[in-house]
Amino acid sequence: MISRKNASISKFIIHKVGNKFNDTKNAFSEKTVEFDEASYDLMLPFLLRPFGTAVQSYRFNHHANVNLNEINSYSSQVFNDEEAFIEVSKHIVMHLYEQSTNANIKTGDVLVALFEGIEYNEITTNALGIFKIENKTNFFQTYLENNNYDVLVQKGINSKKVDKGCLILNQTDTEGNIIFSADNNNYDAQYWINHFLNIKYADDSNSHTQQYIELCKDFSEDIIKTSYGAHEQNTFLAKTIDFFKENEVVNVERFKDELFEEDKHKTQFDDYKKSFQDEQNLVIRNQFDVAERVVTKEKKKIKTDIKLDTNIQIKLDIDAPDASTEYLERGYDDEKKMHYYKVFFNAEN
């Protein structure tokens, strides 16, 4: 999580990236942008907003040597010689172009920015930002002509969110440069994270917590919901979040003992965990520290609604993991030939 309160843009340039698959070309600027006050005041928060709440960071990756990672090399060049900024920004676009080998990958504007005054973990540093704008928004522009106002439609960048972006801090730990990434158009998750940036999650409590909760969410969807229904799925998710809230350290064996009553369910979870690790190309530790900020963020994403085909929804409170077991009963009505839920309560709020 970074703070932008003292941040500023020292260099900024815009290029256009094509698509190698359909042979659309790149277009390059030769000069950096000179902002007026209004555009600068809008651009700075627009670029940094995605990283203000980010709790999970990444590090550069490479199959042979991390120094051969292209974006790692380009960011190092800029940090060591800011005069190389324009030329390096062109190489970044060309590298992005080389990853555009699919018809689904969109062309767009590439914004490259050098920031100063980025605060992270009580340290102030500079950072390189790379952003891709894939979608333009239609807006009305009014204008005066011959003493009459008229209107036309123009396309522009939506100032509320970037499509794709990364922030590479000029700050390292034992794993290398600290990196944040955002992707609001993740139609191809491999394209930005793996192919262009070639980054991996940092080996820290944030990542361990995130990965384990993702494992539990996928397990609840693929196994529990399929076999036992949405009621059991939501109960499992509520108990998972409760376990993370109640424990500073997650031990996988203790987690299984608390969440599963039968050994066959523990075995199911172990088997799913193994396939999850293989598919995601990661290793989930058997014990790790809990990152509270990640738990809070992930809890907000979990939906605990039971949607029925009779246009009725039952919303369960994720902070009350035992409520659905005690006060919600599922059954089958032989006369109506339909399933039902019975809800117990004392009073309506």
C-alpha positions as CSV (number, residue, x, y, z in Angstrom):
1,M,0.0,0.0,0.0
2,I,1.5,3.3,-1.1
3,S,0.8,6.9,-0.2
4,R,0.6,9.6,-2.9
5,K,0.2,12.6,-0.7
6,N,3.7,13.9,-1.4
7,A,4.0,12.3,-4.9
8,S,4.7,14.2,-8.1
9,I,5.2,13.4,-11.8
10,S,8.7,14.4,-12.9
11,K,8.6,12.9,-16.5
12,F,5.6,11.7,-18.5
13,I,5.2,10.5,-22.1
14,I,2.5,9.0,-24.2
15,H,3.0,6.4,-27.0
16,K,0.6,4.1,-28.8
17,V,0.9,0.3,-29.0
18,G,-0.3,-1.7,-31.9
19,N,-1.1,-5.4,-32.2
20,K,1.4,-7.7,-33.7
21,F,-1.3,-10.3,-34.5
22,N,-3.2,-8.0,-36.9
23,D,-0.2,-5.9,-37.9
24,T,-1.3,-2.6,-36.4
25,K,1.7,-0.4,-35.8
26,N,3.2,1.4,-32.8
27,A,3.4,5.2,-32.8
28,F,5.9,7.1,-30.7
29,S,6.2,10.5,-29.1
30,E,9.6,12.3,-29.2
31,K,9.0,14.6,-26.3
32,T,7.6,14.4,-22.8
33,V,4.3,16.0,-22.0
34,E,4.2,19.5,-20.5
35,F,1.1,19.6,-18.3
36,D,-1.0,22.6,-17.6
37,E,-2.2,22.8,-14.0
38,A,-5.7,21.4,-14.6
39,S,-4.5,18.3,-16.5
40,Y,-1.7,17.6,-14.0
41,D,-4.1,17.8,-11.1
42,L,-6.3,15.2,-12.8
43,M,-3.6,13.0,-14.1
44,L,-1.6,12.4,-10.9
45,P,-4.4,10.8,-8.8
46,F,-5.7,9.0,-11.8
47,L,-2.4,7.1,-12.3
48,L,-1.7,6.4,-8.6
49,R,-5.2,5.7,-7.3
50,P,-5.1,1.9,-8.2
51,F,-2.2,1.4,-5.8
52,G,-3.5,3.3,-2.8
53,T,-5.3,0.3,-1.5
54,A,-3.1,-2.5,-2.9
55,V,-1.8,-4.8,-0.2
56,Q,-0.2,-7.4,-2.4
57,S,3.1,-6.7,-4.1
58,Y,5.1,-8.5,-6.8
59,R,8.7,-9.1,-7.7
60,F,10.4,-9.6,-11.1
61,N,10.7,-13.1,-12.4
62,H,12.7,-14.9,-15.1
63,H,13.2,-18.6,-15.8
64,A,17.0,-18.2,-16.0
65,N,18.2,-15.0,-14.5
66,V,16.0,-12.1,-13.1
67,N,18.5,-9.6,-14.6
68,L,17.3,-10.7,-18.0
69,N,13.8,-9.7,-17.3
70,E,13.1,-6.9,-19.8
71,I,11.0,-4.6,-17.6
72,N,13.5,-5.1,-14.8
73,S,16.3,-4.0,-17.1
74,Y,14.4,-1.0,-18.5
75,S,13.3,0.3,-15.1
76,S,16.9,0.0,-13.8
77,Q,18.1,2.1,-16.8
78,V,15.6,4.9,-16.0
79,F,16.4,4.9,-12.2
80,N,20.2,5.1,-13.0
81,D,19.9,7.7,-15.8
82,E,16.7,9.8,-16.1
83,E,17.9,11.3,-19.3
84,A,17.3,7.9,-20.9
85,F,13.6,8.1,-20.1
86,I,12.2,8.8,-23.6
87,E,14.3,6.1,-25.3
88,V,13.6,3.5,-22.7
89,S,9.9,4.3,-22.8
90,K,9.9,3.4,-26.5
91,H,11.6,0.1,-25.7
92,I,8.9,-0.6,-23.1
93,V,6.2,-0.1,-25.8
94,M,8.1,-2.4,-28.2
95,H,8.3,-5.1,-25.6
96,L,4.6,-4.7,-24.9
97,Y,4.0,-5.0,-28.7
98,E,5.9,-8.3,-28.8
99,Q,3.5,-9.8,-26.3
100,S,0.4,-8.8,-28.4
101,T,0.2,-12.0,-30.3
102,N,-3.5,-12.6,-29.9
103,A,-6.4,-11.0,-31.7
104,N,-8.2,-10.3,-28.4
105,I,-5.3,-8.1,-27.1
106,K,-6.3,-4.5,-27.7
107,T,-4.3,-1.6,-29.1
108,G,-4.2,1.6,-27.0
109,D,-2.3,4.4,-25.4
110,V,0.7,3.6,-23.3
111,L,1.5,6.2,-20.6
112,V,4.9,6.0,-19.0
113,A,5.6,8.2,-16.0
114,L,8.4,8.7,-13.5
115,F,7.2,9.6,-10.1
116,E,9.0,11.2,-7.1
117,G,7.9,11.3,-3.5
118,I,6.2,7.9,-3.4
119,E,5.8,6.7,0.2
120,Y,5.9,3.0,1.0
121,N,6.5,1.5,4.5
122,E,7.7,4.8,5.8
123,I,10.3,5.2,3.1
124,T,10.1,7.8,0.4
125,T,11.3,6.8,-3.1
126,N,10.8,7.4,-6.8
127,A,9.0,4.9,-9.0
128,L,8.4,4.1,-12.7
129,G,4.8,3.7,-13.8
130,I,3.6,2.0,-17.0
131,F,-0.1,2.2,-17.9
132,K,-2.1,1.0,-20.9
133,I,-5.4,2.6,-21.8
134,E,-7.4,0.1,-23.8
135,N,-10.9,1.6,-23.7
136,K,-12.0,5.1,-24.6
137,T,-15.2,6.7,-23.3
138,N,-17.7,8.6,-25.4
139,F,-18.5,12.1,-24.1
140,F,-20.3,15.2,-25.4
141,Q,-18.4,18.3,-26.3
142,T,-20.3,21.6,-26.7
143,Y,-18.9,24.4,-28.8
144,L,-19.9,27.8,-30.1
145,E,-20.2,28.5,-33.8
146,N,-21.9,31.4,-35.5
147,N,-23.4,32.6,-32.2
148,N,-25.0,29.1,-31.7
149,Y,-24.0,26.3,-29.4
150,D,-23.8,22.9,-30.9
151,V,-22.7,19.5,-29.7
152,L,-20.5,16.6,-31.0
153,V,-19.4,13.3,-29.6
154,Q,-15.7,12.7,-28.9
155,K,-13.8,9.8,-27.3
156,G,-11.5,10.2,-24.4
157,I,-9.9,8.5,-21.4
158,N,-12.1,7.7,-18.5
159,S,-10.4,9.5,-15.5
160,K,-11.9,7.1,-12.9
161,K,-9.7,4.1,-13.5
162,V,-6.8,2.8,-15.6
163,D,-7.3,-0.3,-17.6
164,K,-3.8,-1.8,-16.9
165,G,-1.0,-0.4,-14.9
166,C,2.1,-1.2,-12.8
167,L,4.2,0.8,-10.4
168,I,7.8,-0.3,-10.0
169,L,9.4,1.2,-6.9
170,N,13.1,2.2,-6.8
171,Q,13.2,0.2,-3.6
172,T,14.3,-3.4,-3.1
173,D,14.1,-6.1,-0.5
174,T,15.7,-9.5,-0.5
175,E,13.6,-10.5,-3.5
176,G,14.2,-7.4,-5.6
177,N,12.3,-4.4,-6.7
178,I,8.8,-3.9,-5.1
179,I,6.1,-3.8,-7.7
180,F,2.3,-3.2,-7.7
181,S,0.0,-4.1,-10.6
182,A,-3.6,-3.4,-11.5
183,D,-5.6,-4.9,-14.3
184,N,-9.3,-3.9,-14.7
185,N,-9.6,-5.5,-18.1
186,N,-8.3,-8.9,-17.3
187,Y,-9.6,-10.6,-20.5
188,D,-6.1,-12.3,-20.7
189,A,-4.6,-12.6,-17.3
190,Q,-1.4,-14.1,-18.8
191,Y,-0.7,-11.1,-21.1
192,W,0.0,-8.3,-18.6
193,I,1.3,-10.2,-15.5
194,N,3.2,-13.1,-17.0
195,H,4.2,-12.1,-20.5
196,F,4.7,-8.4,-20.4
197,L,5.9,-7.8,-16.8
198,N,6.9,-11.3,-15.9
199,I,6.3,-10.9,-12.2
200,K,5.4,-13.2,-9.4
201,Y,3.8,-12.6,-5.9
202,A,6.2,-11.6,-3.2
203,D,7.0,-14.3,-0.7
204,D,5.3,-12.6,2.3
205,S,2.3,-12.9,4.5
206,N,0.2,-10.8,2.2
207,S,0.6,-13.3,-0.7
208,H,0.3,-16.4,1.5
209,T,-3.0,-15.1,3.0
210,Q,-4.3,-14.1,-0.4
211,Q,-3.4,-17.4,-2.1
212,Y,-4.9,-19.5,0.7
213,I,-8.2,-17.5,0.7
214,E,-8.3,-17.9,-3.1
215,L,-7.8,-21.6,-2.7
216,C,-10.7,-21.8,-0.3
217,K,-13.0,-19.7,-2.5
218,D,-12.3,-21.9,-5.5
219,F,-12.7,-25.1,-3.4
220,S,-16.0,-23.8,-2.1
221,E,-17.2,-23.1,-5.7
222,D,-15.9,-26.2,-7.4
223,I,-16.4,-28.9,-4.7
224,I,-18.7,-27.8,-1.9
225,K,-21.3,-25.9,-3.9
226,T,-21.4,-28.6,-6.6
227,S,-21.7,-31.5,-4.1
228,Y,-23.6,-29.9,-1.2
229,G,-25.2,-26.6,-2.4
230,A,-24.9,-22.9,-1.8
231,H,-25.8,-23.1,1.9
232,E,-22.8,-25.3,2.7
233,Q,-20.6,-23.2,0.5
234,N,-21.4,-20.0,2.3
235,T,-21.1,-21.7,5.7
236,F,-17.6,-22.9,4.7
237,L,-16.5,-19.4,3.5
238,A,-17.8,-17.7,6.6
239,K,-15.9,-20.2,8.8
240,T,-12.8,-19.7,6.7
241,I,-12.9,-15.9,7.2
242,D,-13.6,-16.5,10.9
243,F,-10.6,-18.8,11.2
244,F,-8.4,-16.1,9.7
245,K,-9.8,-13.4,12.0
246,E,-9.3,-15.5,15.1
247,N,-5.7,-16.7,14.3
248,E,-2.5,-14.8,13.8
249,V,-0.9,-17.8,12.3
250,V,-2.5,-20.3,9.9
251,N,-1.5,-23.9,10.2
252,V,-3.1,-26.0,7.4
253,E,-3.6,-29.1,9.6
254,R,-5.4,-27.0,12.3
255,F,-7.5,-25.3,9.6
256,K,-8.7,-28.7,8.3
257,D,-9.4,-30.0,11.8
258,E,-11.7,-26.9,12.5
259,L,-13.4,-26.7,9.1
260,F,-14.0,-30.4,8.3
261,E,-15.6,-33.1,10.5
262,E,-14.8,-36.0,8.2
263,D,-11.5,-37.3,7.0
264,K,-12.8,-37.7,3.5
265,H,-13.4,-34.0,3.2
266,K,-9.9,-33.3,4.4
267,T,-8.6,-35.6,1.7
268,Q,-10.8,-33.8,-0.9
269,F,-9.3,-30.5,0.3
270,D,-5.7,-31.8,0.1
271,D,-6.3,-33.1,-3.4
272,Y,-7.8,-29.9,-4.5
273,K,-5.0,-27.9,-2.9
274,K,-2.4,-29.9,-4.9
275,S,-4.2,-29.3,-8.2
276,F,-4.6,-25.6,-7.4
277,Q,-0.9,-25.2,-6.7
278,D,-0.1,-27.0,-10.0
279,E,-2.5,-24.9,-12.0
280,Q,-1.4,-21.6,-10.4
281,N,2.3,-22.6,-10.5
282,L,2.8,-21.7,-6.8
283,V,3.5,-23.4,-3.5
284,I,1.1,-22.8,-0.5
285,R,2.9,-23.0,2.8
286,N,1.6,-25.3,5.5
287,Q,2.1,-22.5,8.0
288,F,2.2,-18.7,7.6
289,D,1.4,-15.4,9.3
290,V,-2.0,-13.9,8.6
291,A,-2.1,-10.5,6.9
292,E,-5.1,-8.7,8.4
293,R,-5.5,-6.2,5.7
294,V,-5.7,-8.9,3.1
295,V,-8.4,-10.7,5.1
296,T,-10.4,-7.5,5.4
297,K,-10.1,-6.8,1.7
298,E,-11.0,-10.4,0.6
299,K,-13.9,-10.6,3.0
300,K,-15.6,-7.7,1.1
301,K,-15.3,-9.6,-2.1
302,I,-17.1,-12.7,-0.9
303,K,-20.7,-12.9,-1.8
304,T,-22.8,-15.0,0.6
305,D,-26.2,-14.7,-1.2
306,I,-28.2,-17.8,-1.9
307,K,-30.1,-17.1,-5.2
308,L,-33.1,-19.2,-5.8
309,D,-35.0,-19.8,-9.1
310,T,-38.2,-18.5,-7.5
311,N,-36.9,-14.9,-7.4
312,I,-36.0,-15.0,-3.8
313,Q,-32.5,-14.4,-2.3
314,I,-31.2,-15.3,1.1
315,K,-28.3,-13.2,2.3
316,L,-26.1,-14.6,5.0
317,D,-23.8,-12.6,7.3
318,I,-20.2,-13.7,6.7
319,D,-19.3,-12.4,10.2
320,A,-21.7,-14.9,11.8
321,P,-20.4,-18.3,10.6
322,D,-22.6,-20.4,12.9
323,A,-25.9,-18.6,12.1
324,S,-26.6,-20.5,8.9
325,T,-26.1,-23.8,10.7
326,E,-28.3,-22.9,13.7
327,Y,-31.0,-20.9,12.0
328,L,-31.3,-22.0,8.4
329,E,-32.6,-25.4,7.5
330,R,-32.8,-27.0,4.0
331,G,-35.3,-29.6,3.0
332,Y,-37.5,-31.1,0.3
333,D,-41.3,-30.9,0.0
334,D,-42.7,-34.1,-1.5
335,E,-46.0,-32.6,-2.2
336,K,-44.7,-29.6,-4.1
337,K,-41.7,-31.5,-5.5
338,M,-39.5,-28.5,-4.6
339,H,-36.6,-27.8,-2.2
340,Y,-37.1,-25.3,0.6
341,Y,-35.3,-23.3,3.2
342,K,-36.7,-22.8,6.7
343,V,-35.4,-19.7,8.5
344,F,-35.7,-19.3,12.3
345,F,-35.7,-15.9,14.0
346,N,-37.0,-14.0,17.1
347,A,-37.9,-10.6,15.6
348,E,-37.6,-8.7,12.3
349,N,-35.2,-5.8,12.2
